[in-house]
């Protein structure tokens, strides 16, 4: 089963072939996709690497996270499907709303007494 890795802070001039060669040092790479602007076709500085095995993806994250690649420190993390990312965002926003509600409640209860 393949594992996707999200790579951010890539140099604008790195190619998908360069990225594939780098990640191939730790395991079999199934696919590489660098995100590009639709109009200019220039790199957005992030992309995805799909490793053939989960263990290779884990090894790649441990080896390359924080490493310098073409004078830029890259960040790696597991790429989650959209629905999982959306759940995480909603949870964090809900937590902030609960915290703000509690603060407002404390302020008004102090004023009442």
C-alpha positions as CSV (number, residue, x, y, z in Angstrom):
1,X,0.0,0.0,0.0
2,X,1.4,3.4,-1.0
3,X,1.9,6.3,1.4
4,X,1.8,9.9,0.4
5,X,4.1,12.5,1.9
6,X,3.4,16.2,1.7
7,X,6.6,18.2,1.1
8,X,6.7,21.9,1.7
9,X,9.2,24.7,1.3
10,X,10.7,23.3,-1.8
11,X,13.0,25.4,-3.9
12,X,11.2,26.8,-7.0
13,X,13.7,25.3,-9.4
14,X,13.6,21.7,-8.2
15,X,12.1,19.3,-10.7
16,X,9.9,16.2,-10.1
17,X,12.8,14.0,-11.4
18,X,15.2,15.6,-8.8
19,X,12.8,15.0,-6.0
20,X,12.2,11.4,-7.1
21,X,15.9,10.7,-7.2
22,X,16.3,12.1,-3.7
23,X,13.5,10.0,-2.2
24,X,14.6,6.9,-4.1
25,X,17.6,6.8,-1.8
26,X,15.4,5.5,1.0
27,X,12.9,3.4,-0.9
28,X,10.8,2.8,-4.0
29,X,9.0,5.9,-5.2
30,X,5.8,5.4,-7.0
31,X,5.0,9.0,-8.0
32,X,6.0,12.6,-7.5
33,X,3.9,15.6,-8.1
34,X,5.1,19.2,-7.6
35,X,2.2,21.7,-7.3
36,X,2.3,24.4,-9.9
37,X,0.4,27.6,-10.5
38,X,-2.2,27.1,-13.2
39,X,-1.4,30.3,-15.1
40,X,2.4,30.7,-14.8
41,X,3.2,27.0,-14.5
42,X,5.8,27.9,-11.8
43,X,6.3,25.7,-8.7
44,X,4.3,26.7,-5.7
45,X,7.1,25.3,-3.4
46,X,5.2,22.2,-2.3
47,X,4.3,18.8,-3.6
48,X,3.6,15.2,-2.9
49,X,5.8,12.1,-3.0
50,X,4.1,8.7,-3.0
51,X,6.3,5.9,-1.7
52,X,5.5,2.3,-2.5
53,X,5.8,1.0,1.1
54,X,4.6,2.6,4.3
55,X,7.9,1.8,6.0
56,X,9.8,3.6,3.2
57,X,7.6,6.7,3.7
58,X,8.2,6.6,7.4
59,X,12.0,6.4,6.8
60,X,11.9,9.2,4.3
61,X,10.1,11.5,6.7
62,X,12.6,10.7,9.4
63,X,15.6,11.2,7.1
64,X,14.5,14.3,5.2
65,X,12.3,16.3,7.5
66,X,14.2,19.5,8.2
67,X,16.9,18.7,5.7
68,X,18.4,21.4,3.5
69,X,17.6,20.9,-0.2
70,X,18.9,23.5,-2.6
71,X,19.5,26.0,0.3
72,X,15.9,25.6,1.7
73,X,14.9,23.6,4.8
74,X,12.1,21.3,3.6
75,X,9.3,20.1,5.8
76,X,7.6,16.7,5.4
77,X,4.4,15.2,6.8
78,X,2.0,12.5,6.0
79,X,-0.5,13.6,3.4
80,X,-4.0,13.1,4.8
81,X,-7.1,12.8,2.6
82,X,-9.2,15.9,2.3
83,X,-12.0,14.7,4.6
84,X,-9.5,14.0,7.4
85,X,-7.9,17.5,7.0
86,X,-11.3,19.1,7.1
87,X,-12.2,17.2,10.3
88,X,-9.0,18.4,12.0
89,X,-9.7,22.0,10.9
90,X,-13.2,21.9,12.2
91,X,-12.1,20.4,15.5
92,X,-9.5,23.1,16.1
93,X,-12.0,25.9,15.2
94,X,-14.6,24.4,17.5
95,X,-12.1,24.4,20.3
96,X,-11.3,28.1,19.8
97,X,-15.0,28.9,19.8
98,X,-15.6,27.0,23.0
99,X,-12.6,28.8,24.6
100,X,-13.9,32.2,23.5
101,X,-17.4,31.4,24.7
102,X,-16.0,30.4,28.2
103,X,-14.1,33.7,28.3
104,X,-17.2,35.7,27.5
105,X,-19.2,33.8,30.0
106,X,-16.7,34.4,32.8
107,X,-16.6,38.2,31.9
108,X,-20.4,38.6,32.1
109,X,-20.8,36.4,35.2
110,X,-18.3,38.5,37.0
111,X,-20.2,41.7,36.1
112,X,-23.5,40.2,37.3
113,X,-22.2,39.4,40.8
